[in-house]
């Protein structure tokens, strides 16, 4: 039984099909700056790195850093 914390960055793009496509990056740096993330996302778009079922990436839709705390209340006995 323990409390754990994890952090992820979710980068969401728009696609040519009008939908969204997200990339999740585990454990982003604590000092991450908006300008850095925008540069990376724009490079991904310009480079055509991902082709989704809804088409190519066309723009930046959203950027979120998500911190999750998990309180594990029960661990089953080991057999």
C-alpha positions in Angstrom: 0.0 0.0 0.0 1.6 3.2 -1.2 0.9 6.6 -2.6 2.6 7.2 -6.0 2.6 10.3 -8.2 3.2 10.3 -12.0 3.3 13.1 -14.5 2.6 13.0 -18.3 2.4 15.6 -21.0 -0.4 15.2 -23.5 0.2 16.9 -26.9 -2.9 17.2 -29.0 -2.9 18.0 -32.7 -5.6 18.7 -35.3 -5.7 16.5 -38.4 -6.7 17.1 -42.0 -9.8 15.0 -41.3 -11.0 17.5 -38.7 -10.3 15.2 -35.8 -7.6 15.2 -33.1 -4.5 13.1 -32.5 -2.7 12.9 -29.1 0.8 11.9 -28.1 1.5 11.2 -24.5 5.0 11.8 -23.1 5.8 10.3 -19.8 7.7 12.2 -17.1 8.2 15.6 -18.7 10.8 17.9 -17.3 9.6 20.1 -14.4 11.0 23.2 -16.1 9.2 22.6 -19.4 8.3 25.8 -21.2 5.4 26.5 -23.6 7.8 27.8 -26.3 9.8 24.6 -26.2 6.7 22.4 -26.6 5.3 24.5 -29.4 8.6 24.3 -31.3 8.6 20.5 -31.0 4.9 20.2 -32.0 5.4 22.5 -35.0 8.5 20.4 -36.0 6.4 17.2 -35.8 3.7 18.8 -38.0 6.2 20.2 -40.5 8.1 16.9 -40.7 5.0 14.8 -41.4 6.1 12.3 -38.7 2.7 10.9 -38.1 0.0 10.0 -40.6 -3.2 9.1 -38.7 -6.4 7.4 -39.9 -7.8 10.9 -40.0 -5.0 12.3 -42.2 -1.9 14.3 -41.6 -1.4 16.6 -38.6 -2.2 20.2 -39.4 -2.0 22.2 -36.1 -1.6 22.4 -32.4 -4.9 21.8 -30.5 -3.9 21.5 -26.9 -1.0 21.0 -24.5 -1.6 19.6 -21.0 0.7 18.4 -18.2 -1.2 15.9 -16.1 -0.2 14.9 -12.6 -1.8 11.8 -11.2 -1.7 10.6 -7.6 -2.6 7.0 -6.9 -3.4 5.8 -3.4 -3.1 2.0 -3.5 -5.3 0.9 -0.6 -5.0 -2.8 -1.0 -2.3 -5.2 -2.3 -3.4 -8.8 -2.6 -1.2 -11.4 -0.8 1.5 -12.9 -2.9 1.0 -16.7 -3.5 
